[in-house]
Amino acid sequence: MAITYVPGMAARNGVAAAYMALGGFECGSIAVDGRNGLLQVLTGSNDAGLIRAELGTRYEFLNNTYKPYPCGIVIHPAIDACLELARTDHVPVEDIESVALRVHPDALNLTWRKLPDSALDAQVSLFHWVAAALVHHAAGLAQGELDCVLDPRVRALQARTQAEAISTMADNEAEVIARLKDGRVVSRHVRDATGSVTNPMTDEQLVEKFRSLVSPSLGEAGCTRLLQSCLNLEHAPDASAIVALSREHTSVEA
């Protein structure tokens, strides 16, 4: 449950800090770079030089990427490989005897849960998403719901899946090896997972994800209008116009 609790607390703290600042609440002048300040607590050093280094020319924001799948990012390379096996190689799930995964160590350190019993556990289960992608040929919101988590076909494949941590693999790399009942072996090796810095999602993929997330709430027409407004954001008078448009569609659909 901490997965959703932590960002919620961070958002609450940010709002509280903004209201406190508005009310004139002040803090010590060394809160950032002084003794026990933010830098020392987070980095062990008081050097604020990195904050000013290349200011205005280097933007860390450009290293942010969009996630194509609603689960732990260390699982994404394996999902890519499974979708290739399912969609491109057309491997029937009923023909799979066993699955072997070769992944970056973080994938097992963070998403080791093999037979999750809840949607929250499945969200950080390498084994669930590998099985779900092979069974359903998809890795979207529906594959994270409890119905899919408890799907007998998904759970059976989870039980027949083994994973090995490979220290030489990159964190956006994975290999999935499916051994079939007739003795054949089919594999896929992904070196740059979709959505990683080295392989960002295309505009087409982003639009597809936007529609899959927004249409259930706003309907197809409302989704299209909101999408066009977002794509034309540079011509909007301010960002509140986008928020107002979304609020208007929600009200109409409700």
C-alpha positions as CSV (number, residue, x, y, z in Angstrom):
1,M,0.0,0.0,0.0
2,A,3.0,2.3,0.4
3,I,3.3,2.5,-3.3
4,T,0.3,4.9,-3.5
5,Y,0.7,6.3,0.0
6,V,4.1,7.8,-0.5
7,P,3.3,10.1,-3.5
8,G,0.1,11.1,-1.8
9,M,2.0,12.2,1.3
10,A,4.5,14.1,-0.9
11,A,1.6,15.9,-2.6
12,R,0.0,16.7,0.7
13,N,3.2,18.1,2.1
14,G,3.7,20.3,-0.9
15,V,0.3,21.8,-0.6
16,A,0.8,22.4,3.1
17,A,4.2,24.0,2.5
18,A,2.6,26.4,-0.1
19,Y,-0.1,27.5,2.3
20,M,2.4,27.9,5.1
21,A,4.6,30.1,2.8
22,L,1.5,32.1,1.8
23,G,0.8,32.7,5.5
24,G,4.3,34.1,6.1
25,F,5.9,31.0,7.7
26,E,9.7,31.3,7.6
27,C,12.6,28.9,8.1
28,G,16.3,29.3,8.8
29,S,18.5,30.6,6.0
30,I,20.6,27.5,6.0
31,A,17.8,25.0,5.5
32,V,19.1,23.9,2.1
33,D,22.9,23.9,2.4
34,G,23.6,24.2,6.2
35,R,24.1,21.6,8.9
36,N,21.4,19.0,8.8
37,G,20.0,20.9,5.8
38,L,18.3,19.3,2.8
39,L,21.5,18.7,0.9
40,Q,23.3,17.1,3.8
41,V,20.4,14.8,4.6
42,L,19.9,13.7,1.0
43,T,23.5,13.6,-0.3
44,G,25.8,13.7,2.7
45,S,27.4,16.9,1.5
46,N,26.6,20.6,1.8
47,D,27.8,21.5,-1.7
48,A,25.1,23.4,-3.5
49,G,27.2,23.8,-6.7
50,L,25.2,21.2,-8.6
51,I,22.1,23.3,-8.2
52,R,23.7,26.2,-10.1
53,A,25.9,24.1,-12.5
54,E,24.8,24.6,-16.1
55,L,21.8,26.5,-14.9
56,G,19.7,27.5,-17.9
57,T,21.5,25.2,-20.3
58,R,21.0,21.7,-18.9
59,Y,17.5,20.5,-18.0
60,E,17.1,17.3,-16.0
61,F,13.4,17.3,-17.0
62,L,14.5,16.1,-20.4
63,N,15.5,12.8,-18.9
64,N,12.0,12.1,-17.8
65,T,10.1,9.5,-19.8
66,Y,6.6,8.2,-20.1
67,K,5.8,4.7,-18.9
68,P,3.9,2.6,-21.5
69,Y,2.8,0.0,-18.9
70,P,1.0,0.6,-15.5
71,C,3.6,-1.3,-13.4
72,G,7.1,-1.1,-12.0
73,I,9.4,0.3,-14.7
74,V,12.0,-2.5,-14.1
75,I,9.4,-4.9,-15.5
76,H,9.0,-3.1,-18.8
77,P,11.8,-4.8,-20.8
78,A,10.4,-8.2,-20.0
79,I,6.9,-7.0,-21.0
80,D,8.3,-5.8,-24.4
81,A,9.8,-9.2,-25.0
82,C,6.7,-11.0,-24.1
83,L,4.5,-8.9,-26.3
84,E,6.9,-9.6,-29.2
85,L,6.6,-13.3,-28.5
86,A,2.8,-13.0,-28.4
87,R,2.1,-10.6,-31.2
88,T,5.0,-11.1,-33.6
89,D,6.0,-14.7,-33.1
90,H,2.4,-15.7,-32.4
91,V,3.4,-18.1,-29.6
92,P,0.1,-19.8,-28.3
93,V,0.1,-19.6,-24.5
94,E,-1.3,-23.1,-24.3
95,D,1.8,-24.4,-26.0
96,I,4.2,-22.9,-23.5
97,E,5.8,-25.5,-21.2
98,S,7.9,-23.0,-19.2
99,V,9.3,-19.5,-19.3
100,A,12.8,-18.4,-18.3
101,L,13.6,-14.7,-17.6
102,R,17.0,-13.1,-17.7
103,V,16.7,-9.6,-16.2
104,H,18.6,-6.8,-14.5
105,P,19.1,-7.5,-10.7
106,D,16.8,-4.6,-9.8
107,A,13.9,-6.4,-11.5
108,L,14.1,-9.2,-8.9
109,N,15.1,-7.0,-6.0
110,L,12.0,-4.8,-6.5
111,T,9.4,-7.0,-8.2
112,W,10.1,-10.5,-6.9
113,R,6.4,-11.4,-6.0
114,K,5.6,-14.6,-7.9
115,L,2.0,-15.3,-7.1
116,P,0.4,-12.0,-6.1
117,D,-3.1,-12.1,-4.5
118,S,-4.0,-8.4,-4.9
119,A,-3.9,-5.7,-7.6
120,L,-1.4,-3.7,-5.5
121,D,1.0,-6.7,-5.2
122,A,0.6,-7.5,-8.9
123,Q,1.6,-3.9,-9.8
124,V,5.1,-4.8,-8.6
125,S,5.2,-8.4,-9.7
126,L,7.6,-9.3,-12.6
127,F,6.0,-12.7,-12.9
128,H,2.4,-11.4,-13.1
129,W,3.1,-9.0,-15.9
130,V,5.1,-11.5,-17.9
131,A,2.3,-14.1,-17.7
132,A,-0.5,-11.5,-18.3
133,A,1.3,-10.2,-21.4
134,L,1.7,-13.7,-22.8
135,V,-1.8,-14.8,-22.0
136,H,-3.7,-11.6,-23.0
137,H,-1.3,-10.1,-25.6
138,A,-1.6,-6.8,-23.8
139,A,-0.2,-5.0,-20.7
140,G,-2.6,-2.2,-19.9
141,L,-4.9,-1.2,-17.1
142,A,-7.1,-4.3,-17.5
143,Q,-4.1,-6.6,-17.0
144,G,-3.5,-4.9,-13.6
145,E,-7.1,-5.6,-12.3
146,L,-7.9,-8.3,-9.9
147,D,-9.8,-10.4,-12.5
148,C,-6.6,-10.7,-14.4
149,V,-4.4,-11.2,-11.3
150,L,-6.5,-14.2,-10.4
151,D,-7.0,-15.6,-13.9
152,P,-6.2,-19.3,-13.7
153,R,-4.3,-19.2,-17.0
154,V,-2.1,-16.3,-15.8
155,R,-1.4,-17.9,-12.4
156,A,-0.5,-21.2,-14.0
157,L,2.0,-19.5,-16.3
158,Q,3.4,-17.6,-13.3
159,A,4.1,-20.9,-11.6
160,R,6.0,-22.2,-14.6
161,T,8.2,-19.1,-14.9
162,Q,11.7,-18.7,-13.4
163,A,13.8,-15.6,-13.3
164,E,17.6,-15.1,-13.2
165,A,19.3,-11.8,-12.3
166,I,22.1,-11.0,-14.8
167,S,24.6,-8.4,-13.4
168,T,25.8,-7.4,-16.8
169,M,22.4,-6.5,-18.1
170,A,21.3,-2.9,-18.4
171,D,18.2,-1.8,-16.4
172,N,16.2,-1.4,-19.6
173,E,17.2,-4.9,-20.9
174,A,15.7,-8.3,-20.6
175,E,15.5,-11.7,-22.3
176,V,12.4,-14.0,-22.3
177,I,12.9,-17.6,-23.3
178,A,9.8,-19.7,-23.8
179,R,10.2,-23.5,-24.0
180,L,7.3,-25.1,-25.9
181,K,5.7,-28.5,-25.2
182,D,6.9,-29.8,-28.6
183,G,10.5,-29.1,-27.6
184,R,11.0,-25.9,-29.5
185,V,12.5,-22.8,-27.8
186,V,11.5,-19.3,-28.8
187,S,13.1,-16.2,-27.3
188,R,13.1,-12.4,-27.5
189,H,15.9,-10.1,-26.2
190,V,15.1,-6.4,-25.6
191,R,18.0,-4.1,-25.1
192,D,16.1,-0.7,-25.0
193,A,12.7,-1.0,-23.4
194,T,9.9,1.1,-24.7
195,G,9.7,4.3,-22.7
196,S,13.3,4.3,-21.5
197,V,15.6,7.3,-22.1
198,T,17.2,5.3,-25.0
199,N,13.9,4.4,-26.6
200,P,11.2,7.0,-25.7
201,M,7.6,6.4,-26.6
202,T,6.6,7.9,-30.0
203,D,3.9,10.5,-30.4
204,E,1.6,7.8,-31.8
205,Q,2.2,5.6,-28.7
206,L,1.6,8.5,-26.4
207,V,-1.7,9.3,-28.1
208,E,-2.8,5.7,-27.9
209,K,-2.0,5.6,-24.2
210,F,-3.8,8.9,-23.6
211,R,-6.9,7.6,-25.3
212,S,-6.8,4.3,-23.4
213,L,-6.7,6.2,-20.1
214,V,-9.1,9.1,-20.8
215,S,-11.8,7.6,-23.0
216,P,-13.3,5.5,-20.2
217,S,-14.0,8.7,-18.2
218,L,-14.7,11.3,-20.9
219,G,-16.0,9.3,-23.8
220,E,-14.4,9.2,-27.3
221,A,-15.6,12.7,-28.3
222,G,-14.5,14.3,-25.0
223,C,-11.2,12.5,-25.2
224,T,-10.6,13.8,-28.7
225,R,-11.4,17.4,-27.8
226,L,-9.1,17.3,-24.7
227,L,-6.3,15.6,-26.7
228,Q,-6.4,18.3,-29.3
229,S,-6.3,21.0,-26.6
230,C,-3.3,19.4,-25.0
231,L,-1.5,19.1,-28.4
232,N,-2.1,22.8,-29.0
233,L,-1.1,23.8,-25.5
234,E,1.4,26.4,-26.8
235,H,-1.5,28.4,-28.2
236,A,-3.6,28.2,-25.0
237,P,-3.9,31.5,-23.0
238,D,-2.8,29.5,-19.8
239,A,-2.8,26.0,-18.5
240,S,-6.1,26.5,-16.6
241,A,-7.9,26.4,-20.0
242,I,-7.0,22.7,-20.2
243,V,-8.1,22.0,-16.7
244,A,-11.4,23.8,-17.3
245,L,-12.0,21.8,-20.5
246,S,-11.4,18.6,-18.7
247,R,-13.8,19.6,-15.9
248,E,-16.4,20.6,-18.4
249,H,-16.3,17.3,-20.2
250,T,-16.5,15.4,-16.9
251,S,-19.6,17.3,-16.0
252,V,-21.3,16.7,-19.3
253,E,-20.5,13.0,-19.4
254,A,-21.7,12.6,-15.8
